[in-house]
């Protein structure tokens, strides 16, 4: 049986936004509405995800991690205050196995991210929640740019990798953050920068590493 994995949330966009968080799809249970205790019914709301716990620690937000209206509003208020929108690049996909892996997505339809960036003219930075591995947000965005005949130029090849592209007179930067998922922990553990910090402080963990990385860009 094929599961039609449709993105349950419209992009969270507003005219003051200068940055966009760009991922792929939330876990399938957000599409079917079968949320678990501790999930928040909003972008990146999975109780297993690490984006909101990371931002909560960086900005001392005192967020609720519950399936409540308050939890959603807290997140929206933070995003508006920081002029950060969310526009995941995948609109829908199909899955033969119902899980959250990016690799499991088939027959993928992308959102017109370039169209949104043209519409929201203050956007100058895209924050990818993952790199250029197959079916990750940067991977799809590169495909999307090719369709629009736009080139992505390297700014920095060190993790998190930074690129930029031109859209008319605008220059838009992309930052490929280490994915805020448990699945990416192995990749974090293999990074030289992480190993060095872990040697200095044995209590240092993969969330601490992401916090140091993310706070430079949020």
C-alpha positions in Angstrom: 0.0 0.0 0.0 1.3 3.5 -0.9 1.1 6.2 1.7 0.4 9.7 0.2 2.7 11.9 2.3 1.3 15.4 1.9 2.8 18.4 3.8 0.2 19.2 6.5 1.3 22.9 6.8 1.2 25.8 4.5 4.5 27.8 4.4 4.8 30.1 7.4 5.6 33.4 5.6 5.1 37.1 6.2 6.5 40.2 4.5 9.1 41.1 7.2 10.8 37.6 7.0 14.5 37.8 6.2 15.3 34.1 6.7 13.5 30.9 5.8 14.0 27.5 7.5 13.8 24.9 4.7 13.3 21.2 5.4 11.5 18.4 3.6 8.4 16.8 5.2 7.4 16.2 8.9 6.9 12.6 9.9 3.8 10.9 8.3 1.8 11.0 11.5 1.5 14.8 11.1 -0.2 14.2 7.7 -2.6 11.6 9.1 -3.2 13.6 12.3 -2.2 10.7 14.5 0.0 12.8 16.8 1.9 11.4 19.8 1.9 12.9 23.3 4.5 15.7 23.3 4.1 16.5 19.6 3.3 20.1 18.7 0.9 20.5 15.8 3.2 22.9 13.9 6.3 22.8 11.7 9.2 20.8 13.3 6.8 19.8 16.1 7.8 16.2 16.4 8.7 15.2 19.9 11.7 13.4 18.5 12.9 16.4 16.6 15.6 18.7 17.9 15.0 22.1 16.2 12.7 23.6 18.8 14.7 22.1 21.8 17.8 23.7 20.3 16.2 27.1 19.7 14.6 26.9 23.2 18.0 26.6 24.8 19.7 29.2 22.6 17.0 31.9 23.2 15.7 30.8 26.7 12.2 30.6 25.2 10.6 28.4 27.9 8.6 26.7 25.2 5.8 24.2 25.9 6.4 20.8 24.4 2.8 19.7 24.3 0.0 19.3 21.8 -1.6 22.7 22.7 -2.6 25.9 21.1 -0.2 27.8 23.4 2.8 25.7 22.2 2.0 26.6 18.5 1.5 30.3 19.3 4.8 30.5 21.3 6.7 29.2 18.2 4.9 31.5 15.8 5.6 34.5 18.0 9.3 33.6 18.2 9.5 33.3 14.4 7.8 36.7 13.9 10.1 38.4 16.4 13.2 37.0 14.7 11.8 37.6 11.2 12.2 33.9 10.4 9.7 32.1 8.1 9.4 28.4 7.3 9.0 27.0 3.8 9.8 23.3 3.5 10.7 22.4 -0.1 8.6 19.2 -0.5 4.9 19.6 -1.1 4.1 15.9 -1.3 5.6 12.5 -1.8 4.6 8.8 -1.7 6.0 6.1 0.5 5.8 2.3 0.4 7.1 2.2 4.0 5.5 4.6 6.5 8.5 6.2 8.2 10.1 9.7 8.2 13.3 8.9 6.2 14.0 11.3 3.4 15.4 8.4 1.3 12.0 6.6 1.4 10.2 9.4 -0.5 9.1 8.7 -4.1 7.2 10.6 -6.8 8.2 13.8 -5.0 6.6 17.1 -5.9 8.5 20.2 -4.8 7.2 23.6 -3.8 8.1 26.6 -5.9 10.6 28.0 -3.4 12.0 30.5 -5.9 8.5 31.8 -6.4 8.1 32.4 -2.7 11.5 34.1 -2.4 10.5 36.4 -5.3 7.2 37.2 -3.5 8.8 37.8 -0.1 11.4 40.3 -1.1 13.3 40.7 2.2 14.4 37.1 2.3 18.2 37.0 2.1 19.0 33.7 3.8 17.8 30.1 3.6 18.6 27.8 6.5 18.5 24.2 5.3 17.8 21.6 8.0 20.3 19.2 6.4 22.9 19.1 3.6 23.2 17.8 0.1 22.7 14.1 0.8 20.1 12.4 -1.4 16.5 13.8 -0.8 17.7 16.3 1.7 16.6 20.0 1.5 19.8 21.3 -0.2 19.7 18.3 -2.6 16.2 19.3 -3.7 16.9 23.0 -3.8 19.8 22.3 -6.2 17.4 20.5 -8.5 14.9 23.4 -8.2 17.6 25.9 -9.1 18.6 24.0 -12.2 15.0 24.2 -13.4 15.2 27.9 -13.0 18.7 28.0 -14.6 20.2 29.6 -11.5 23.7 28.8 -10.3 24.7 28.0 -6.7 28.1 29.4 -5.8 30.3 28.1 -2.9 31.0 30.7 -0.1 32.4 28.3 2.5 33.0 24.5 2.2 33.4 24.0 6.0 30.4 22.6 7.9 27.9 24.2 7.9 28.5 24.8 4.2 27.4 28.2 2.8 26.4 29.0 -0.7 24.8 31.9 -2.5 22.8 32.5 -5.6 21.6 35.6 -7.5 18.0 36.4 -8.1 17.8 39.6 -10.2 19.7 42.2 -8.1 19.4 40.2 -4.9 22.0 37.8 -3.5 20.5 35.0 -1.3 22.7 32.9 1.0 22.1 29.3 1.9 23.4 27.6 5.0 23.3 23.8 5.3 22.9 23.2 9.0 23.6 19.8 10.6 20.1 18.2 10.5 18.2 18.5 13.8 17.3 14.8 13.9 18.5 11.8 15.8 19.4 10.1 12.5 22.1 12.7 11.9 23.9 12.1 15.2 26.3 9.5 13.7 27.4 12.1 11.1 27.9 14.7 13.8 30.0 12.2 15.8 32.4 11.7 12.8 33.1 15.4 12.4 36.6 16.5 13.5 35.3 19.6 15.1 32.9 17.6 17.3 35.6 15.1 18.3 37.9 17.9 19.4 35.2 19.5 21.6 34.2 16.1 23.0 37.9 15.4 23.9 38.0 18.7 25.8 34.7 18.1 27.6 33.5 14.4 27.8 30.0 15.7 28.7 29.7 17.6 25.4 27.1 16.0 23.1 25.6 16.2 19.6 22.8 18.7 20.7 25.5 20.9 22.3 27.3 20.8 19.0 24.2 21.9 17.1 23.5 24.7 19.6 27.0 26.2 18.9 26.4 25.9 15.2 22.8 27.2 15.0 23.2 30.2 17.3 25.5 31.8 14.7 22.7 31.8 12.1 19.4 32.2 13.9 
